[in-house]
Amino acid sequence: MYEQISHSLLNDILTQCKQPKGEDWQHFYTRLGANFYAIHSLFQHLYGQREDFKAQLGRLVTVLTQQYAQRAAHLRAKDLEREKNHDWFMQQKWVGMAMYCQGFAGNLANMREKLPYLQELGINLVHILPICDCPEQQNDGGYAVRDFRQIDARNGSMADLEQLIAAMQQSDMLLTLDVVVNHTSDEHAWAKQAKLGDQQYQDYYYMYPDRTIPDMFEAAMPEVFPENAPGSFTLNPDTGKWVMTVFNQYQWDLNYSNPAVLIEMVDIILFWANKGVDILRLDAVAFLWKKIGSSCQNEREAHLILQLLKDCCQVTAPGVIFIAEAIVAPIEIIKYFGEDAINAKECEIAYNATFMALLWDAVATKQTVLLTRGVEDLPEKLDRATWLNYVRCHDDIGLGFSDRAIIAAGFEPVSHRRFLVDYYTGHYPESNARGFAFGVNKKTGDARISGALASLAGLESALANQDQAAIDNAVLTIVLLHNLIMSFGGIPLLYYGDAVGTLNNDSYLQDENKMHDNRWVHRPTLDWEVLALKNEAGTVQQRLFSRIKQLIAIRKEISAFADLNNRELIALDNPHLFAFYRYVQTGMHPKVVVIANFDTAAQSAPLQAFRQKGLFKTPVLTELYSGQTLPTDKDSIEIPPLTAYWLST
Ligand code: GLC
């Protein structure tokens, strides 16, 4: 948008900073012109009261300019390509996997050798969990960054990463890396300066001389790690000041009310964009703005910060998109795409934590009442934005569905959540799950769940008991869950080890830095000899790998699986089934009906419900996974236990 004040300001800034000229810069200036009104307005809103406002804004534009000057020709070309094909990330061809590079391959150099494994499975989007330099011990799995521009030596070198990126680009694979925007390690250079008493860097954080303000903040702030890191402030002995540490005590929260912090972060984001990273996962974005008297999560200013980061990234590196890691209430998650918009104006992708938790509810209850309710309640996403659908990730499983949905499904929220924790920790009589309670908050009674997907799905106990029927059910459950993230709408994100049924690993208990954080039970170091069993007929590894591989291959062929707000739920009069159909708005593409049975007994789906939606008009249906054909002249079709059908119609 053109607006006089911002336009004349931009002219002043560009005159002062001797803007580069030449044909190469045309695209940069077009984008800067297009986004500057928004950048200026947001910056004004957040920092307009400061005397140095104009100088800070000038500094921001300089960063955008300098980073564009550094942007390689092939990445600029990719930006242009992606501008033309702007829905590129919403196609059904993308299937992702998240992993720790050390746990998956040992280091970045070995990652390159493991690309064929990922390609065999059909993975073409790789999220490598944090790889930046972090302290030897207190590092929260890499989420306590000491240097945002260095690779941690345990992962290898920048050259290793560059070679990996080049290899991935040749194979049309996307790379996702984290930018830990909310906090730094207390060993980061900024924190070190702050500890030395340097006011400039103390202003990068929230530091207070006594408990007055911390107490005011803490009165309304929920604890993120109540067992290991209670409270949200830590006394720093060097300065005698209290520092805000929402996560662990060694993770210092950055203070975005200081524009210098925002500008540093823009520079860091563009640094990684210029390395050739396709997608940046912005960590813990719900926490970016702190306000006394609030929970310090999901504040409006946190969204404004994200909009600024997006607008800035679009000027310099528009081919790069963001994932919002905001594991918050369903109604809040959706806002991280941006409100009142068509295209995402914050992050293009967000974790669908609600769907993930609902899937686990369906597994435990063998019923789909809450799943259906919860999905019905999910607000429609923006047109140019997509979900990351996952079953498991490196974090705990929070039971983040709304109380309203739980009540509507006929349960009582407190006892239902307690049931789920009991179920997944194996404390419920019929449960064969082998998980652990995480983040137990004695004050509120809240708890989340840790544990490998396969162990939560019953495979660990089934193998220990050599119970073939239970093994079969666990295999079916794991495939069923993958089936749904593949077909629901969004980018499926597998977790390393899950495609071969990797179980809990308790070796973390030997490490004093990890022993108090049971999320490490599901952060395995893969044993590639066990993985090789995927090639041996009849093994659990082979059964899982081959089926998941096939699901991925089919997904990629089905246009209706692209995520274009093209899903409709189908209400079935059977509490064990969950059904929806996917369609393509234009052209003659077949629709696909997905019917999932979470029960351990076969269930019948009445065909009438589908006919009412104008579906199943053809005399036979094809089940895409098995190739089996099913007649439509009956009253119902039978869905086998723990199975989802993909019916093309
Ligand atoms: C994110 C990460 C999690 C980490 C936290 C603090 O939620 O996914 O692993 O502990 O941020 O950085």
Residues whose N, C-alpha, C, O or C-beta is under 5 A from the ligand:
A	BS01	GLC	D140 Y143 F247 D283 A284 D395
